[in-house]
Structure formats: structure tokens, C-alpha cells
Amino acid sequence: MLGLAYCLVDSVTAVCLYETARRRWFPVPLVFLHAMLAIYHLYTVFIDPGGYWVIFVLNRLFEAEILYIVACSLFRIRMCQRRARVSVRK
């Protein structure tokens, strides 16, 4: 039953990110990831693949999400620095 709660949390997160994705491109991959996680949690509720594999998959997906957020943050920092350099030259 805990898997259904996780499914609900990921579904709500995906909907919230979808609303944000209407204005920006950054959260679009996160929308798909959380929608996939909601489906994965339903899969783990109805077809139990084993505790080790559930934890393994969730851990790898969380790491991928964190790496994506870090990469986007570094990209945004770089773009802000570039804009600051261009505005100083003018």
C-alpha cells in the first residue's frame, strides 16, 4: 500500500511540474520522469519485482534527476555570467 502513496506523490509532482513546464523548458524532462515513476510505483504494487530491484531502480532514477538539476544549474550560472560580461562591455 505504501507504493500507492508514492504513486500519488509522484503524480502530484508531475502535475505541478507540468504546470511549470508551460512557461519553461527546464522541468519538461522532470515531468516525464515523475510520470514514469508514478507508473513504476503502480508496477511495484501489483507485480512485486523484489525489494532489491525496486530500491536499485529508484536510486538510479533519483541520481539521474539530481544530475539533471545540477547540469541545468551550471548551465544557468554560465549563461548569467555570459550575459553579465556582455552587458559590462557595452
Buried (B, 14 or more C-beta within 10 A) or exposed (E): EEBEEBBEBBBEBBEBBBEEBEEEEBBBBBBBBBBEBBEBBBBBBEEEEEEEEBEEBBEEBEEEBEEBEEEBEEEEEEEEEEEEEEEEEE
